[in-house]
């Protein structure tokens, strides 16, 4: 089903909104500056802590706890032993696993909107929005109350069952106890195939309304190939007992996070066998990726902020649509240059505080952007 809506906005309304956006733009710029500065400090601190950890970590055998390693940062790899099964009492599903996850999906309406705005002579705009509706399985409840066609596209307001996660207790690797907190950091779920005999022997109050199809449990679904809005399905994933690698501080027969000189903590756990060097290298790569992601987010916030502040110029010029578009393109270029300049300066000041040598390169980039902006301004004025 498709619904089309056309709305108009006057030039005065656009102008008023653009002035309001100036305030929001300044807030975004302030937030981006704080984020960029904090991110550089976080990146350097994390890198230094990982280097400290790598310099002191000791690789040991998990088969015997050595008292001389008490309080040290240790690394080992080994097979996990889990003495207990994980069980979902509600559905009677049992698995030998380190972790088990139950995901509940509901068949729901999904609204998709697509808008096209056309500027008109005099500065006003006309926006045509097309709303389309499709049905989909989703583990998140989709709020249909704000749909354009809410009366004819209503979704359930709750799930009949909740998403759950179970973590094994009493897990060991050799003589070391692996706590639930440690296992909670493990990632790498795999789909779990539910045996038919296990499903048939389930103990649940809603068993008469359940059916198993290809390891998926359907609830109140007459036809699984053509479900209806509100139908529910349940899937399971597990992390089976296997080799894991750990970098933690030895504390008796248990393991706790290691505290670095500046008070930060190091704790790593992952599936499979990996050396200490590989684990720290992976952590460094993850730190770099996080740093670049946050840099991009900070730069994007800067760009949007400048766009919102300078956007009033394109609105003023949009009385004649062509002129408004030309000014809008100029606003985009200026916003990009300002983002480069301000972003580089902020990062440079952060690096001055943490790594002065790199700051010189960043300042050079900022100066280059400033010179380019000044040349462009002179060319425009002449």
N, C-alpha and C positions, 0 to 999 in steps of 0.2 A: 504494500500500500504506500502511496506517495501523496504528500500534502505540500502545496506550494503557498508561500506567504510573501506578500510584497509590502514593504514598509518604506516610508519616506522620512528624511531628516532634513530640517531646514538649515540654512547656513548659520543662523544665529545660534541654533542648538549645537551645531558642530563647534562653533567658536567657543561657546561656553564650556563645552566638554574639554576642549583643548587647553583652556586655562586651568581647569581642574587637574588635568593630566600633568601640568608642570610640577605641582606639589608631589604627586606620586613619583614623577621622574626623579626629583631630587632625593626622595627616600630610597629609590632603587640604586642610585649612584652611591649613596652613603653605604647601603648594605653591601654593594659589590666591592667597595674599597675595603671594608672590614673583612669580607670573605677572602679576598685576594691576599691581604696581608697575613691573616691568620693561617691560610692554607700554606703559605711558604714556610712559616715557622713550624707548622705541624709536619711538613714534609722533611725538613732538615732534622727536626728532633727525632722523628721516626727512623730516618736513615742512620743517625748516630747511635740510637739505641740498638738497632739491628747489628751494626758493626761491633758494638760492645758485646752483644750477645754471642756473635760468631767468634769473637776473640777468646771467650771464656768457656764456651760449651764443650762438654766432654761426652763422647760417644761411649755407651756402655752396653753390656749384655743384660737383657731383662730377666734372664734365667736366675740370676742371683743378685740380691741387693747388697751393694758394697757400702759399708758404713763410712768409708773415707770420702764418698761423694755426697755425704749429707750436706744439704744447703747449697749444693752446686747446681748449675744449669746443666741438665743432662739430655742426651738424645739417644733414642733407641727405636728399632723397628721390630715388630713381632706379631704373631697371630693372636687375635683376641679370643678369649674363652668366655662364653656367656652361659651361666648355669641355669638361667630361667627363660621361659618362653614369654613373649609379649602377647597379650590377649585383649581383644576388643570384646568386652562382655556383652555389649549391646547387640552385636551381630554374630558373636561366637567365632570370630576369626582369630586364629592363633598362628604365630610365626616365630621361628628361631631367628632373632634379629637383634642388632644393636639399637636400631631405631625403627619404628613403624609409624606411618602417617596415613590418616584417613582423610580423604578429600571428598567433600559433598558438593555436588553440582545441581543446580536447579535450571530447568528449561524456562527461558524468559524472553520477553521482548527486548530488542535493542534498537534504540533510535539513532539514526545518523543524519546529520544536517550538513548541507553544503550551500554556501552563500556567495552571491555575486553582487558587487556594488558598482553602480554607475553614477558618475558625477554629472550633474546637470548645470546648465547655464544659470548663474546666480549663486552658485556655491552649495546648493542643496544636493542630496544624494538619494538614490532609490536603490534599495536592497531587496533582492529576490532570494528567498531561502527555501530550499527544497528539503523536506523531511521524508526519510524513507525508514521503513520498519522491517526488521528481520527477526527470526527466532534463533536463539543460540543457547548452548549449554554454558553456564558460567558458575564458578565457585564463589563469586561475589554477587551479592544481591544488587540488582539494578533498580534504582529508584525511578518508578514510572510516573510519580505524581507530578513531575515537571515536564513530562512529554507534551508535545504540541497536541497530540491526539490521546490524551491521558484516559479519557472515558472508554475508549475502545481498545486500549493497549495497557491493561493492568497486570502488574507483576505481583507475585507473593511478597509479603512484607517480612517473612521469616523463613528459616529452613527447618524442616522436620527433624534434622539431625545436625550436630555441630561438627566442624573440622576438629580433628584430634591428632595428637602426637604422643607416642609412648617411647620412653628411653629405658634401656635395660639397666638393671641393678646388679651389683656384684660382678661386674666384668673385670677381667684381669688380663694382663699380658705378662707372661712369666710370673714373677713374684710381685709385680706392681699392680695396685688397684687403680682401675680407670673409673673415675667418678662420673655421675650423670652430667655434671656441669661440663666436664671435658667432652663427653660424647655429644652434648648439645651443639658443639661447634663443628661436628662432622657434616660434610655435604656429600652428595653422590647417591641420592635415592634411585632405586630401580623399581620398575613395576613388579607387583606381586601377583602371581597366578593363584587364584583361590581354587583349591581342589573341590570338586563337586560334592564329595562325601563330607567335607568339612562344612560346606554351606547347608547341606541337607540335615546335618546334626546340630544346627545352630540353636541357641536358646534365646529367643527374643519374643517380645510381646506383639511384634508387628510381622511375624513370620508369614502369615497368610497373605500379606500384601507385598511380599518380596519375590523377586525372581533373579536368577543368576544367568547372565548372558556374556560369554567371552570374558570371564573374570571381572565383570562389572555387575554390581548389585543394583537393580532397579526397584524403586518404591512407588506403588500406586500408578504403575504404567501399564496400560492395557496392551499397547503395541510399541515395542522398543524401537522399531524402525521409523515410526511416525508418532513421536511423542507429542504431548499437549502441554500448553503453558501450565507450569506448576509441578510437572513431573520431576522426580528426583532420582539421581543415580549416585552411587558410592564406589570409589576406587581406592585401592591400597597401594602404598609403596613401602619398600623396606631397604635398610642397609644391612646386609647379612654379615655374620661374623667373618672376618678376614684380616689380612695383615694391615697394620696401621703404623704410622711413624709419628713420633712425639718429641717435642722439645719443651720441657717443663723443669721446674726446680724439684729436686728430690727432698722429700720431707717424710722420713720414716719409710713406710711401705706405700705411701701415697704420693701424689704429685700436686704441686700448687704453682701458680704463676710466679715467675722470677721477676724480682724488682731490680731495675737498673739504678745507676748512680743518681739519676735525676728524678727517680720516683716512678718512672713508667714501668709497665709490666710486659713481659714477654711470655706468651703461651701459644704453642702451635700444635695442631693435630690434623692429620690428613690420612686418607686411604692410601694403601700400598706402601711399598718399601722405598724410602728416600733417604739419602745421606743428609747430615746436618747442613753441609754446604748447599745442597739443592733446596732444602727447606728455607734457608735464609735468603737464597737467591730469589726464590719464588715470592717471598715476603717483600723483598726490595722491588721486584717488578710490580707487585700489587700496589706498593706505595707510590711508585712512579705513575701508574695508571690513574690512581685516585687523585694525585696531584694535578694531572692534565685535565681530568674531568672537571675538577673544581675550578681550574683556571678558565676552562671554556664557559662554565656556568657564570663565573664572575664577569668575564668579558661580555657574555650575552646580556647580563643584567645592566652592565654599563651602556651597551649599545641601545637597549630598549629605553633606558632612562634618558639618554640624550635625544632619542627619537621623540619621546613624549614631551620633552622640554621644547625642542625646536619645531615640533609638529604644528604649533600655532601658525607658523609662517606659511606652510603649505595650505592651511585652511583659509588664511586671509587671501592668498593668491588664487584659491579655487573658485572665486567668483567667475573667473574665466577658466574652465577646466584645464585647458592646455597649459596655461601658466602655472596652475596649481600642481600639475604633474611634473613640470620642469623643476619647480621649487622643491617638490617632494623628493625628486631624485637627488638634488643638491643636498637636502637635509640628510639623506641616507649616506652620502659620501662623507659629509662633515661629521656625522655621528660615528662612522667607522674610523675616521682619522682621530677623533677625540678619544675613542675607545682605545686605539693603539697607544696614544700618548699617555693618557691617564693610567691605563692598565700597566704599561711598561714602567711608569714612574713609581706606582705603588709597589709593584714587584721588586723594582730596583731598591727602594727604601727597605723592603723586607730583607732583601739579600745583603744590604749594607749591615743590617743588624745581625745576620747569621753567616753570610759568606761574602765579604766585601769585594773580592776579585771579580765575581760574576756580575756584580752590580754595574761595573764599568761598561760591559757590553749592552746591558739593558738601557742604561742612560743614553748610549749612542743611538739605540733604536728610537728612543723617545725624541731625541734631538732631531733625528732624520725626519720623523713624522711631523714635528713642529715646523721644520723648514719647508716641507712639502705643502703643509697647510697655508703657510704664509705666502708662498709662491702662487698658490691657487687663488688666494684672496686678492693678490695684486693683479693677477690676470683677469679676474672677474670685474674688478673695479675699473680696469683700463679697457 
